[in-house]
Amino acid sequence: MQTFQVDILNPKAVKLLKDLADLKLISIADTSTDSFLEVVNQIN
């Protein structure tokens, strides 16, 4: 298994990625939250 971070520049690409996920060819994980920032906020 390989992991890639992809910046989507065209909204049409979202549909393509979702279609690939529906076909069980890829999996999509939302990583929009910054875990480092969450830890810093918890410390404060």
PyMOL Python script that loads the backbone (N, CA, C, O; Angstrom):
from pymol import cmd

cmd.read_pdbstr("""\
ATOM      1  N   MET A   1       0.849  -1.177   0.000  1.00  0.00           N
ATOM      2  CA  MET A   1       0.000   0.000   0.000  1.00  0.00           C
ATOM      3  C   MET A   1       0.890   1.234   0.000  1.00  0.00           C
ATOM      4  O   MET A   1       1.864   1.301   0.749  1.00  0.00           O
ATOM      5  N   GLN A   2       0.562   2.191  -0.824  1.00  0.00           N
ATOM      6  CA  GLN A   2       1.279   3.459  -0.874  1.00  0.00           C
ATOM      7  C   GLN A   2       0.323   4.573  -0.508  1.00  0.00           C
ATOM      8  O   GLN A   2      -0.878   4.489  -0.767  1.00  0.00           O
ATOM      9  N   THR A   3       0.865   5.617   0.096  1.00  0.00           N
ATOM     10  CA  THR A   3       0.059   6.770   0.481  1.00  0.00           C
ATOM     11  C   THR A   3       0.589   7.993  -0.252  1.00  0.00           C
ATOM     12  O   THR A   3       1.797   8.223  -0.307  1.00  0.00           O
ATOM     13  N   PHE A   4      -0.323   8.770  -0.810  1.00  0.00           N
ATOM     14  CA  PHE A   4       0.013   9.992  -1.511  1.00  0.00           C
ATOM     15  C   PHE A   4      -0.853  11.120  -0.990  1.00  0.00           C
ATOM     16  O   PHE A   4      -2.006  10.909  -0.614  1.00  0.00           O
ATOM     17  N   GLN A   5      -0.302  12.303  -0.970  1.00  0.00           N
ATOM     18  CA  GLN A   5      -1.114  13.487  -0.690  1.00  0.00           C
ATOM     19  C   GLN A   5      -1.321  14.175  -2.029  1.00  0.00           C
ATOM     20  O   GLN A   5      -0.363  14.436  -2.757  1.00  0.00           O
ATOM     21  N   VAL A   6      -2.570  14.466  -2.351  1.00  0.00           N
ATOM     22  CA  VAL A   6      -2.913  15.055  -3.638  1.00  0.00           C
ATOM     23  C   VAL A   6      -3.639  16.365  -3.402  1.00  0.00           C
ATOM     24  O   VAL A   6      -4.618  16.410  -2.657  1.00  0.00           O
ATOM     25  N   ASP A   7      -3.166  17.434  -4.032  1.00  0.00           N
ATOM     26  CA  ASP A   7      -3.879  18.708  -4.013  1.00  0.00           C
ATOM     27  C   ASP A   7      -4.743  18.757  -5.258  1.00  0.00           C
ATOM     28  O   ASP A   7      -4.237  18.688  -6.378  1.00  0.00           O
ATOM     29  N   ILE A   8      -6.045  18.878  -5.059  1.00  0.00           N
ATOM     30  CA  ILE A   8      -6.982  18.868  -6.178  1.00  0.00           C
ATOM     31  C   ILE A   8      -7.172  20.297  -6.668  1.00  0.00           C
ATOM     32  O   ILE A   8      -7.611  21.172  -5.923  1.00  0.00           O
ATOM     33  N   LEU A   9      -6.835  20.514  -7.926  1.00  0.00           N
ATOM     34  CA  LEU A   9      -6.911  21.846  -8.513  1.00  0.00           C
ATOM     35  C   LEU A   9      -8.215  22.082  -9.266  1.00  0.00           C
ATOM     36  O   LEU A   9      -8.666  23.220  -9.399  1.00  0.00           O
ATOM     37  N   ASN A  10      -8.812  21.013  -9.752  1.00  0.00           N
ATOM     38  CA  ASN A  10     -10.042  21.130 -10.523  1.00  0.00           C
ATOM     39  C   ASN A  10     -11.124  20.311  -9.827  1.00  0.00           C
ATOM     40  O   ASN A  10     -10.927  19.124  -9.566  1.00  0.00           O
ATOM     41  N   PRO A  11     -12.263  20.928  -9.523  1.00  0.00           N
ATOM     42  CA  PRO A  11     -13.341  20.196  -8.824  1.00  0.00           C
ATOM     43  C   PRO A  11     -13.799  18.927  -9.548  1.00  0.00           C
ATOM     44  O   PRO A  11     -14.315  18.013  -8.905  1.00  0.00           O
ATOM     45  N   LYS A  12     -13.622  18.848 -10.863  1.00  0.00           N
ATOM     46  CA  LYS A  12     -14.005  17.645 -11.599  1.00  0.00           C
ATOM     47  C   LYS A  12     -13.180  16.443 -11.156  1.00  0.00           C
ATOM     48  O   LYS A  12     -13.635  15.304 -11.261  1.00  0.00           O
ATOM     49  N   ALA A  13     -11.979  16.687 -10.664  1.00  0.00           N
ATOM     50  CA  ALA A  13     -11.128  15.594 -10.211  1.00  0.00           C
ATOM     51  C   ALA A  13     -11.708  14.910  -8.978  1.00  0.00           C
ATOM     52  O   ALA A  13     -11.479  13.719  -8.767  1.00  0.00           O
ATOM     53  N   VAL A  14     -12.451  15.646  -8.169  1.00  0.00           N
ATOM     54  CA  VAL A  14     -13.080  15.053  -6.974  1.00  0.00           C
ATOM     55  C   VAL A  14     -14.024  13.936  -7.394  1.00  0.00           C
ATOM     56  O   VAL A  14     -14.022  12.861  -6.794  1.00  0.00           O
ATOM     57  N   LYS A  15     -14.828  14.183  -8.417  1.00  0.00           N
ATOM     58  CA  LYS A  15     -15.764  13.163  -8.892  1.00  0.00           C
ATOM     59  C   LYS A  15     -15.000  11.941  -9.399  1.00  0.00           C
ATOM     60  O   LYS A  15     -15.395  10.807  -9.127  1.00  0.00           O
ATOM     61  N   LEU A  16     -13.924  12.162 -10.126  1.00  0.00           N
ATOM     62  CA  LEU A  16     -13.124  11.035 -10.623  1.00  0.00           C
ATOM     63  C   LEU A  16     -12.569  10.202  -9.477  1.00  0.00           C
ATOM     64  O   LEU A  16     -12.610   8.972  -9.519  1.00  0.00           O
ATOM     65  N   LEU A  17     -12.049  10.873  -8.452  1.00  0.00           N
ATOM     66  CA  LEU A  17     -11.510  10.148  -7.301  1.00  0.00           C
ATOM     67  C   LEU A  17     -12.602   9.394  -6.559  1.00  0.00           C
ATOM     68  O   LEU A  17     -12.391   8.258  -6.133  1.00  0.00           O
ATOM     69  N   LYS A  18     -13.758  10.008  -6.400  1.00  0.00           N
ATOM     70  CA  LYS A  18     -14.868   9.327  -5.726  1.00  0.00           C
ATOM     71  C   LYS A  18     -15.331   8.116  -6.527  1.00  0.00           C
ATOM     72  O   LYS A  18     -15.678   7.086  -5.951  1.00  0.00           O
ATOM     73  N   ASP A  19     -15.338   8.236  -7.861  1.00  0.00           N
ATOM     74  CA  ASP A  19     -15.704   7.094  -8.704  1.00  0.00           C
ATOM     75  C   ASP A  19     -14.710   5.952  -8.536  1.00  0.00           C
ATOM     76  O   ASP A  19     -15.108   4.789  -8.473  1.00  0.00           O
ATOM     77  N   LEU A  20     -13.417   6.272  -8.461  1.00  0.00           N
ATOM     78  CA  LEU A  20     -12.405   5.236  -8.243  1.00  0.00           C
ATOM     79  C   LEU A  20     -12.583   4.583  -6.877  1.00  0.00           C
ATOM     80  O   LEU A  20     -12.390   3.375  -6.737  1.00  0.00           O
ATOM     81  N   ALA A  21     -12.945   5.364  -5.882  1.00  0.00           N
ATOM     82  CA  ALA A  21     -13.189   4.818  -4.550  1.00  0.00           C
ATOM     83  C   ALA A  21     -14.417   3.906  -4.567  1.00  0.00           C
ATOM     84  O   ALA A  21     -14.411   2.853  -3.931  1.00  0.00           O
ATOM     85  N   ASP A  22     -15.455   4.295  -5.279  1.00  0.00           N
ATOM     86  CA  ASP A  22     -16.653   3.460  -5.380  1.00  0.00           C
ATOM     87  C   ASP A  22     -16.343   2.111  -6.029  1.00  0.00           C
ATOM     88  O   ASP A  22     -16.966   1.100  -5.704  1.00  0.00           O
ATOM     89  N   LEU A  23     -15.379   2.105  -6.946  1.00  0.00           N
ATOM     90  CA  LEU A  23     -14.975   0.867  -7.608  1.00  0.00           C
ATOM     91  C   LEU A  23     -13.975   0.064  -6.778  1.00  0.00           C
ATOM     92  O   LEU A  23     -13.477  -0.973  -7.215  1.00  0.00           O
ATOM     93  N   LYS A  24     -13.687   0.566  -5.562  1.00  0.00           N
ATOM     94  CA  LYS A  24     -12.746  -0.083  -4.639  1.00  0.00           C
ATOM     95  C   LYS A  24     -11.330  -0.170  -5.226  1.00  0.00           C
ATOM     96  O   LYS A  24     -10.579  -1.099  -4.931  1.00  0.00           O
ATOM     97  N   LEU A  25     -10.983   0.817  -6.065  1.00  0.00           N
ATOM     98  CA  LEU A  25      -9.640   0.875  -6.625  1.00  0.00           C
ATOM     99  C   LEU A  25      -8.715   1.729  -5.763  1.00  0.00           C
ATOM    100  O   LEU A  25      -7.500   1.536  -5.762  1.00  0.00           O
ATOM    101  N   ILE A  26      -9.301   2.671  -5.032  1.00  0.00           N
ATOM    102  CA  ILE A  26      -8.540   3.519  -4.112  1.00  0.00           C
ATOM    103  C   ILE A  26      -9.376   3.723  -2.857  1.00  0.00           C
ATOM    104  O   ILE A  26     -10.576   3.451  -2.850  1.00  0.00           O
ATOM    105  N   SER A  27      -8.741   4.200  -1.805  1.00  0.00           N
ATOM    106  CA  SER A  27      -9.472   4.635  -0.620  1.00  0.00           C
ATOM    107  C   SER A  27      -9.113   6.092  -0.380  1.00  0.00           C
ATOM    108  O   SER A  27      -8.001   6.533  -0.673  1.00  0.00           O
ATOM    109  N   ILE A  28     -10.059   6.817   0.149  1.00  0.00           N
ATOM    110  CA  ILE A  28      -9.879   8.250   0.378  1.00  0.00           C
ATOM    111  C   ILE A  28     -10.013   8.529   1.868  1.00  0.00           C
ATOM    112  O   ILE A  28     -10.974   8.107   2.511  1.00  0.00           O
ATOM    113  N   ALA A  29      -9.028   9.249   2.407  1.00  0.00           N
ATOM    114  CA  ALA A  29      -9.068   9.654   3.813  1.00  0.00           C
ATOM    115  C   ALA A  29      -8.952  11.168   3.859  1.00  0.00           C
ATOM    116  O   ALA A  29      -8.077  11.746   3.214  1.00  0.00           O
ATOM    117  N   ASP A  30      -9.811  11.801   4.603  1.00  0.00           N
ATOM    118  CA  ASP A  30      -9.774  13.255   4.743  1.00  0.00           C
ATOM    119  C   ASP A  30      -8.667  13.631   5.716  1.00  0.00           C
ATOM    120  O   ASP A  30      -8.712  13.261   6.889  1.00  0.00           O
ATOM    121  N   THR A  31      -7.693  14.352   5.236  1.00  0.00           N
ATOM    122  CA  THR A  31      -6.585  14.787   6.075  1.00  0.00           C
ATOM    123  C   THR A  31      -6.528  16.306   6.157  1.00  0.00           C
ATOM    124  O   THR A  31      -5.454  16.893   6.288  1.00  0.00           O
ATOM    125  N   SER A  32      -7.682  16.925   6.080  1.00  0.00           N
ATOM    126  CA  SER A  32      -7.718  18.386   6.063  1.00  0.00           C
ATOM    127  C   SER A  32      -7.372  18.997   7.421  1.00  0.00           C
ATOM    128  O   SER A  32      -7.056  20.183   7.506  1.00  0.00           O
ATOM    129  N   THR A  33      -7.432  18.191   8.479  1.00  0.00           N
ATOM    130  CA  THR A  33      -7.066  18.722   9.791  1.00  0.00           C
ATOM    131  C   THR A  33      -5.567  18.557   9.998  1.00  0.00           C
ATOM    132  O   THR A  33      -4.977  17.560   9.581  1.00  0.00           O
ATOM    133  N   ASP A  34      -4.976  19.514  10.628  1.00  0.00           N
ATOM    134  CA  ASP A  34      -3.546  19.495  10.895  1.00  0.00           C
ATOM    135  C   ASP A  34      -3.337  18.922  12.294  1.00  0.00           C
ATOM    136  O   ASP A  34      -3.601  19.602  13.286  1.00  0.00           O
ATOM    137  N   SER A  35      -2.866  17.675  12.384  1.00  0.00           N
ATOM    138  CA  SER A  35      -2.730  17.020  13.681  1.00  0.00           C
ATOM    139  C   SER A  35      -1.707  17.734  14.566  1.00  0.00           C
ATOM    140  O   SER A  35      -1.867  17.759  15.786  1.00  0.00           O
ATOM    141  N   PHE A  36      -0.666  18.310  13.978  1.00  0.00           N
ATOM    142  CA  PHE A  36       0.303  19.061  14.773  1.00  0.00           C
ATOM    143  C   PHE A  36      -0.371  20.251  15.429  1.00  0.00           C
ATOM    144  O   PHE A  36      -0.154  20.517  16.611  1.00  0.00           O
ATOM    145  N   LEU A  37      -1.183  20.965  14.672  1.00  0.00           N
ATOM    146  CA  LEU A  37      -1.888  22.124  15.211  1.00  0.00           C
ATOM    147  C   LEU A  37      -2.861  21.698  16.310  1.00  0.00           C
ATOM    148  O   LEU A  37      -3.035  22.422  17.290  1.00  0.00           O
ATOM    149  N   GLU A  38      -3.489  20.549  16.162  1.00  0.00           N
ATOM    150  CA  GLU A  38      -4.399  20.052  17.196  1.00  0.00           C
ATOM    151  C   GLU A  38      -3.648  19.810  18.496  1.00  0.00           C
ATOM    152  O   GLU A  38      -4.147  20.148  19.569  1.00  0.00           O
ATOM    153  N   VAL A  39      -2.458  19.231  18.416  1.00  0.00           N
ATOM    154  CA  VAL A  39      -1.653  18.972  19.619  1.00  0.00           C
ATOM    155  C   VAL A  39      -1.248  20.280  20.270  1.00  0.00           C
ATOM    156  O   VAL A  39      -1.320  20.408  21.492  1.00  0.00           O
ATOM    157  N   VAL A  40      -0.824  21.250  19.480  1.00  0.00           N
ATOM    158  CA  VAL A  40      -0.445  22.553  20.018  1.00  0.00           C
ATOM    159  C   VAL A  40      -1.626  23.197  20.719  1.00  0.00           C
ATOM    160  O   VAL A  40      -1.466  23.775  21.794  1.00  0.00           O
ATOM    161  N   ASN A  41      -2.794  23.107  20.136  1.00  0.00           N
ATOM    162  CA  ASN A  41      -3.988  23.693  20.744  1.00  0.00           C
ATOM    163  C   ASN A  41      -4.348  23.003  22.054  1.00  0.00           C
ATOM    164  O   ASN A  41      -4.832  23.655  22.979  1.00  0.00           O
ATOM    165  N   GLN A  42      -4.122  21.701  22.148  1.00  0.00           N
ATOM    166  CA  GLN A  42      -4.413  20.966  23.371  1.00  0.00           C
ATOM    167  C   GLN A  42      -3.462  21.368  24.484  1.00  0.00           C
ATOM    168  O   GLN A  42      -3.847  21.372  25.653  1.00  0.00           O
ATOM    169  N   ILE A  43      -2.227  21.706  24.142  1.00  0.00           N
ATOM    170  CA  ILE A  43      -1.240  22.114  25.152  1.00  0.00           C
ATOM    171  C   ILE A  43      -1.612  23.446  25.753  1.00  0.00           C
ATOM    172  O   ILE A  43      -1.421  23.655  26.951  1.00  0.00           O
ATOM    173  N   ASN A  44      -2.139  24.353  24.953  1.00  0.00           N
ATOM    174  CA  ASN A  44      -2.477  25.701  25.434  1.00  0.00           C
ATOM    175  C   ASN A  44      -3.622  25.694  26.369  1.00  0.00           C
ATOM    176  O   ASN A  44      -4.025  26.749  26.859  1.00  0.00           O
TER     177      ASN A  44
END
""", "prot")
cmd.dss("prot")
cmd.show_as("cartoon", "prot")
cmd.util.cbc("prot")
cmd.orient("prot")
